[in-house]
Amino acid sequence: MPDLDLLLDQMTLARLEREALRRGMTAEALAGQLLDAEVATRSRPRAGGVGATPFYRRKSQD
């Protein structure tokens, strides 16, 4: 994953550091892990086999 510069407010940074300390890792490693998980959920393939419904023109009743 490429290096990213993130700007976090003080409360978010403190929460991230507390959670990292609780898990026994650095705040940077936890941030990387959370970002990887977020990217993985956003790039998951959609449900397969469900394609677009084709358009059928109605037959005239004339």
N, C-alpha and C positions, 0 to 999 in steps of 0.2 A: 504494500500500500504506500502511495507517495506521502511525503511529509506534508502535513497540513498545519497552518497556523490558525488556532481557534481563539476567539475572544469570549471569555466567560465573565459574568459579573461575580462579585465577591461571594455572594451567597451560594451560587452554583459551584464555584470553585471549592468553597469550604465543604459543601456536601459531597463533592467528588472526592476530595481528600479524605474525608471521614469514611466513606464507603471503601475506598482503596485501602485504608488502614485496617478496616474491619476484615477485608478479604486477604490482607497480607501481601499487597502488591503496591507498586507506585501508582500515582495518579495518572501519569502518562500511559502506563500499560493498561489501566482500567479504561481510560478514554479511548485508546485504540481498540480495545475489545468491544466496547459499546458501539463505536462507529462501525466496526466490521459486522457486528450483528445487525445493525440498522441497514447497512448496504445489502446484506444478504437477504433481509426480508423484503426490501424494495426491488430486488432484481430476481426474485423467485418467478419461475415461469407460471403463466396463467393456466387455468384448467384446460387440459388437452381434450380434443375431440368436440369441443363446443365451438363450432364455426359460425360464421354469419349466416343468417337465414336468407336464402335467395329471394329476390323480389319476383313475384308472379303477377302479371297483369290480369285483372279480372276479365272474364269473357263477357262480351256484351250480351244483354238480354233481348236484343232486337229480334 
